[in-house]
Amino acid sequence: MQDKTDGESIIDVPGNTLRECLGTLVHLYPALKGEIVDGQGMLLFKWLIFINDKLVTASDELSVPVTDGDVVVLAPMIAGG
């Protein structure tokens, strides 16, 4: 996704929840719109989210709280056979 973030791979964004952080990220880089969440604000199924190396598995993972200094990683799911 670096082609949509001016080549940046690490981006600091403010927010108290994953939803707020991702909203800020899309606001900063509008080309990401539709790449991470759908039109209803739900995480697209092609992503896994990790906070500080721990997989987020809540039923509404975007409501998970984050604190200053947390490292959030968006990892694409890989499928194959």
Secondary structure, DSSP 8 states (H G I E B T S, - for coil): -GGGTTT-S------SBHHHHHHHHHHH-GGGTTTSB-TTS-B-TTEEEEETTEE---TTGGG-B--TT--EEEEE-----
